[in-house]
Amino acid sequence: MPPLEDMVLETQRIMGEAEKQGVILRLFGGMAIRLRCPSASHRNLQRKYADIDFMGLSKQSRKIKELFTDLGYEPREFFNALQGSRLIFNDIAQGRRIDIFLDVFKMCHKFDFRDRLSMDKLTIPLADLLATKLQVVEITEREYRDVIALVHDHEVNESEGPETIDGAYLAKLCADDWGIYKTFTINLANILHALENYGLPSDDREVVSKRLTALQAQIESVPKSMRWKMRARIGENKKWYELPEGDKEVVDSRIYGSPGNS
């Protein structure tokens, strides 16, 4: 069967087939927020979804490639041959992409998720979902919407739970790495400032505000590592993030003779 037009149904089809074949795939990104957060369907938090993002394991790379080929996707051959930690497959008919990070998520900042993929059946843990949004340096409207929906629908606690955000885990990420701390805290402050722009009822806005403020307090309260302190002395005089190269959402994988088409 070729990929389904309905993105939610297609995501469920992929997850079901992966489970049957023993392939560990966990959603992250916009579709993960869409499936975990009822608020993502709120008229002021809705957004379009261009692709489906997964975390997987590099040791299952071959099985992942076979899975998506069997499901009717075109591998982006040139890109996949060059990358050891990421795979891309295209649905040419629907004009969308499957993006799979293996072991490590690396964009503006780097996170190792190998030991966290067994914590949930559908997505990476909620705290990691939030981390992948807060790590975006050139943050966009879609990240704002996703963060607000995620935090509105899930409490920020001191530990991981099936439907709670582990604030202590996020605070530790920040305490170990000044760059992550810097990007997270900038984005948290900006999202709090922008909350009133989304037309949420005052009670809902208050919930999000309290939870984001509580997370800010957790991040600030955790003792910082020596590495953090040494990097903090350098501060903004040295760039603390990477800016990933722009990438076309879908390219015809049959045309891969140059890096520009990868």
N, C-alpha and C positions, 0 to 999 in steps of 0.2 A: 504493500500500500504506500503511495507517495505521501509526503507531508500534508497534514490537514491545514485548511485555510484558517480555522479558528485557532488562535495562538494558545489559549488555555487548554483546549482539548489536545492540541499537538504536544504541549508540554507534558500533560498527563500520559499521553501515549509513549513518549520517550522514557519517562520515569518508570512506567509499568514494564516496558520491554527490558530496560536496564536491570531492573530487579530480577526479572526472570532469568537473565543471563549472568547474574552475579557481578554486574558491573556497578561499582560505587560511583554514583553521580549525585551531586547535591547542588540545587539551584542557588544562585545569588543574583543580585541585580534587580532590575525592575519587575520581572516576572515573579521572582521570589517574594517581593513586597506585595505584589498583586494577589498572590495566593495566600499569604500569611496575614494580610491586613485588610479587614473590611473597609477601613477608612480610605484605602487607595481608590475605591470606587466613588468616593464623595465628589460631587461635581466640581469642587474647587481644588481637588487633589488628583484628579484623573490626569493621565498623560498617555501618549502613544508609546508603544513598545516596538523597537526596531529589530531586536534580536532576543535570543534566549541564552543566558549565561550559566555555565556549570563549573563546579570544581570537581576534579577527579584525581586519580593517582597515576603517577608516571609508570608504575609497574604494570598498570592495566592499559597502557597506551595502545597496544595492538588490538585488544578486545574493544576498546572505545572506537577505534577506526572502523573495525568490522561492524560494530553496532550501527553507527550512523550511515555507513554505506548501505547496509541492509534496510535501513529505514527510509532510503530514497534520497539521501543528501550527497552533494558533490563535495569531495574534499578539496580544499585549497592547497593543491599539491606542493607548489613552490614554497609557500609559507610553512606548511607542516613539516617539510623536509629540513628546513633550516632551524626550526624551533624545537627545543628540547622540553619546554615547559608550557607549551600552549598549542592548541589545535583549533582550526577553523573549518567549518563545513557550511556550504551554501545551499539554501533552498531557492533555486533559480526561479521556479514558477511563482512563488509567493514573494520573492524579492526580500528575503531576510536571511539571517545568519545565525549559526550556532557557534558560540565561543566557549572553549573549554580550557581552563587553566589547570595545569597538572602540579599538584603538591603545593605550589607557591603562587600567591596572587601578587603580581608586581605591576603597579601602575605609577602613581606618584610616590607611593611608599610600598614596602615589601612586607608581606605577612605569610608565614608558613602555616598552612591549614591541615597538614597531613594527619596530625593527631586529633583533629576536631571533626572529621567527616563522619564519624560514627555516632555523633551526639544527637543527630536528628535524622529522620527518614527522608524528609522532603528537601530541606534547605540546609545551608550552613547555619550554625547557631545564630540566634537573633543578634547577639553582641557583635558577631563577625559581619552580619548583614549591615549593621550600623557602621562598623569600622570601614567597610568598603565604600560607604557613602561619604563619611567624614574625611577620608584620606584624599579626596579630590581637591587639588589646589585651585584650579580654575572651575570652581563649583558652578553648576547651572541650575536652572529652574527645576529640572527633573529631580536632581538630588534633594533640593529643598522639599519638594512634594513627598518624595519617598521617606525622607527622615521624619517629617511631620506625621505621616501616616503610621510609620513604624512605632514612633514614641507615643503617639496617641493611643494605640491599641495594645501596648505592652508596658508594664511597669519596669522601672529601673531598680534593680535590687542589688544586694551584696553578693549574690551567687547566681549560678546558672539554673534556670528552671525551664520546663518545656515551653512556657509562654511568657517568660520574663527575660529582660535584658540584663546581662551580668555586668553591672557597672564596675565591679572590682577588677574584672578581667581587662576592661577598657582602660581603667586607671593604671593598671600595671603596664600595659603596652606603652602608655604615655610616660610612665616613670622610667622606663628603660631606654627610651629613644626621644631625645629632645625634638627632633624633626617631626615625629608623629604628634607629639604634644603640641607643637606650634601649629600645625595644620588643623588638628582637631579643635583646639581652643578658638582659633580664628573662626572656623566654620560654625561652631556652637554659638558663639556670640552673634554672628551674622544671621543665623537662622532665628534666634530669639528676637532679634531686632525686626525681622521681616514677618513675624508671625501674624501680625494684624492685617497683612495684605491678602490673606487667603480666605477671608469671609467666613471663618469658622465661628460657630456660636461661642459666646464668651466662656461658657463652662468648658467646652472642648479646648479652647485656646489656653485656658488656665491649666488644664491637665498637662498639655504639652509643655507649657512654660515651666511648671513645677518640676517635671521630670528632667528636662534639659538642664535646669538650674541645679538639680540634685546631682546630675552627672558631672557638671562643671565642678561642684564642690568635692566630689569623690576624686576627680583627677588632681585637683590642687592639694588634697590632703595626704596623698600617698608619698612617702619619702622617695626622693629621686636617687637614681643610681649615680655612681661616680662618673660613668660615661656620659650620662645626661648632663651633669654639672660641668664637665669639661667642654662639652659641645655648646652648652648655654653661654659660656664665656665668649665664644666666637659669635654667637647670635646670628643676626641676619646679614652679617658681613660675608657669609658663605652660604650658598644655596643649600637648602635643607631638603629638597625634594627633586624628583625627576618629572619632566613633562613628557608623557608618552606621545609618540608620533601619531598624527592623525591617520585614520584608516577608513577606507570606504566600507560602508556597512555591508554591501554585497558586491562581489565582482564575479564574473564568469570564471570559474576555476579552470576552464579549458584554455584560458589565455594567461599564461604565467611565465612568459619569457623574460620579464624584467621586474625588478623590485617594485616598481610603481603599480604593478598589477597583482601584487601579493597580499 
